[in-house]
Amino acid sequence: MTTERAASEYFTVGTGAVRHARWRRFWRLLRLLDAAADVRAAPALWRARRAARRLPAQNVLLAAIRVAGREADLDRVVARIAGDTRHAVSLAVTPMAPVGKFDNINRAIATHDMDRHDWLLVIDDDIDVPDGFLDLLLYFAQLHGLKLAQPAHRFRSFSTFAVTERHWAALCRQTRFVEIGPVSLLHRDTFADLLPFPSLRWAWGLDIFWADVAAQRGWHMGVVDAVPIRHKRPVAASYDVTAARDEAVAFLSARGVTISPAEMFGADRRIA
């Protein structure tokens, strides 16, 4: 079992992180870099969309939190995802209660029979997604047997970890880390181990727990560069990061998490 000291190493400044100061100096240029990457990927995406239409339709539970004052933001994202797919999407949306994100998500999915769903897609309301987002995300997840997956961040996106940033010329990468937001995709094979989500106020460390369980179970995880999102708000800008880190260290220590930062962030292999 890890000690609190060992668990705290996950949150050492710079561990797997994006150096945002570097990116912000070139914020305007990143839009051009994204446009160039989109053009380069277009032929491969056209072929992937054709192939995706041949796969069986999936049942997806889309879970989200309705935050007061941001209802229109969530409606826009939900309509964009659920209205542009061939898959069967059910909605699990709950008004935000004064508890942690994943306590709210637990409330949202509590009335749904998870045995009827192939995937759980958890989203935030502050994202932009590309055309055909869900079809391509599921296509690459199915094609490569990913049990946990997420879309990459566009170059011009507020992100936290370098491994989740878009990679030039990649469509999909196998990793050992999938973040808890702003978009997380979980296959039904993970539900027995990961649901209901642990009760955490800030949820830091939950994705590290996922990585540890995935390593023990032999699950494949990955980042899908074919559907890069834009996260529109800075990360961790509205809460006490020290309290979040302390909660995470205690959680990881209690769960006996043993995967190291090097194991999580050192595995990043292009598979498409």
N, C-alpha and C positions, 0 to 999 in steps of 0.2 A: 504494500500500500504506500502511496506517495505521502510524504510529509508536507506540512504547509509550506515549508521552505522550498521544497522541490516544485510544488504546484505553483508557487509564485513566479517561477522562471518562465511560465507561459506568458506572463504579462510584462516581461522586461522590455523596456523601450527599444523598439527596432526589431523585435523578434517576429520575422515574417511580415513586417509591416511595410506599407507604402510611405515613402517620404513625401508627404503632401507639399511641403514647401518647394521642393524641386518642381513638381508638376504645376503649381499655381503660377509660377513665373511664365509658363508657356500655355496658359489656359486657353487662349484664343486659338493657338496653333493646333491644339488637340482636336478641335472640331474638324480641321482639314485632314488630320491624320486618320480620324474615324471615317471620313468620307472616302479617303483613299483605300482604307481597309475594306469598306463596304463594296467598292467597285471591284477590288481584287477577288473578293469572296463570291461575287454575284453568280458566276457560272457554276461553281460548286453548290451553291445554295439552290439554284434552279434544279439541279440533278437531285439534291436531297429532298426537295419538296415533292418531286415526282415519286421518289422511292417511298416517302412517308405516306403517300396516299394508298400504298399497297399493304400497309400494316393494319392489323385489326384495330378498330376503334376502342378506346380506353374509357373507363369511368373515372373521372377526376373530381375530387372534392377540393374546391377552392376556398380556403379559409382566410379571413381577414378581420380586422378590427375597424369599426366605424368611430372615428375620432370626431368629437364635437367641433364644428367649424371647418372640418375638412371632408365633409360628406361628398362634396362634388369631386374631390380628388380621387377618392376611392371608387366612386361610380364610374369615373372615366377609365381607370385602370381595369376594373372588372369588365366593363363593356368591351374594352380593347382586347382582352384576353379571351373572354367567353364568347364574344361575338365573331371571332375570327379563327374558328377551329372546327374540325370535323369530329372531335371527340365529345363525349357526353359530360358536360360540366354541371355539377351541383354546387350551390353556394352555401357556405357556412359563415355568416357574417354576424358579429355581435357588437352592440354598443360598448365602447370602452368603459371598463370599470376601474376603480383605483387599485389595481393589482398589476403584476408584471405582464409583459406581452404574451408569454406562453400560458399563463393562467387564463388570460382572455381567450387565447386560441383554444384551450381546453374547454372553456365554456361554449365556444362557437361550435365545436365538433361533437359535444356531448350528446346531442339529440340525433346524431347520424350513426347509422350502422356501418362501421368501418369495413366490415366484411363485404360490403357491396361496392367498394371502391378499389381501383387498382393503384391509384396514386393520391397523395395528399400534397397540394400545392399551397404553401403559406406565403402571402404577399404583404408588403407594405403599400401605403398609398402615395408615396413620393417617388415614383419611378415612371420612366418612359420605356415602352417595349417595342420591338420592331414588328413588322408585318408577319403574320403566320407564326407568332411567337410560340404558342403552345404546341402546335403540330411539330415544329422542328425540335423543340426541347425534348418532347417525348420520343421523337424518332431517334435522336442520338442516345438518349438514355436507354431505350430498348435495344438499339443496335449493339451497344457496348455493355449491356448488362449492368448498368449503374443502379445501385440501390438508393443512393443519395446523390443529388445533383443540384447544380445551380447554374444560371446563366452567368457568363463573364460580365464584368463591368466594361463599358466603353472607355476609351482613353479619357474622354471628358466626362468623368463621373466621380462622385465622392465615394471612395472605397477605402478599405482598411488594410487589406492584405495583398501583397504582391501576387500571390498565386491566383487570386480571383480577378486580376486585371486581364483584359483582353490581350491575347498573344497574336502577333502578326502572322498571317497565313494559316492559323490553326482554326479548325472547326470544333474540335472536342479534345479535351485532355483528361487523362486519368490522374487523379490526385489522391491525397489521403486527408483532404480537408474540404469541407463544405460549410459555408458560413450560415449562421442562423437568420440572416436577412441581407438585403431586403426581399429576396426571393429564394425559397428553399423547396426542393422537390423530394418527397419521400415515397419510396415504393412500398407496396403492401407487405412485403417481406420484413420490413423494419418495424411495423406497427407494434408487434408483440413486445419488442425490446424498448421502443422509444416512446410509446404512448401509454398513458397520458404523459405530457411533458412535465418535467420536474417543476415544482413551484419555486421560482426565482424572481426577485423583483426586477433585476436588470438583465438577467439571462446571459451575462458574460460567462464563458466557460462551457456553455451548453454544447457549442459546436466542437469543443475539444472532447467532451464526453462522447459525442457522436463518433468522432474519429477513433476514439479508443474502442468503443463497441464494434465499429466496423472492422477494425483490425482483428479483434477477437473472433468475429463471425466470418471473416473472409469476404466481406462485402466490397464490391467495387464502388468507388466514388469518383465524381468528375465534375469538371467545369465545361460548360458548353459555350464555346466562343462564337458559334454560328448565330446565336441570338443575344448579342450583347445589349445590356440594359444601361440606362442612364439613371443613376441615383442623384436626386436633385437637392438633397439637404446634407450638410456636413454630419459626419458620424460623431456621436457622443457629445453633442453640443448643448444638450439641455438637461444634463443630470450630473450627479456627483460621481466622477469616474473612480475616485478612491474607494467609495462605498461599493461600487460595482465590482471593482477588482477584489476587494476583501471578501465579498460574498462569493465570488467565483473561486477564490483560493480555498475557502472553507468547503464549498460544494465538491470541488475536484478531490480534495483530501478525503472527504467523507465517502466518496464513491470509489476511492482507490484507483484513480486514473493513473496509468503508467506510461502512456505514449509520450514520447519526448517531442519538443518543438522541432528538432532536427528531422525526426521521422515524419511529422505532419507536413512541414513546409519544404522538406527536401525532395519529396516525391512529386514530380510534375512532368508527365510524359505525354507528348502529343500522340493521339490515336486516330485522328482524322483531320 
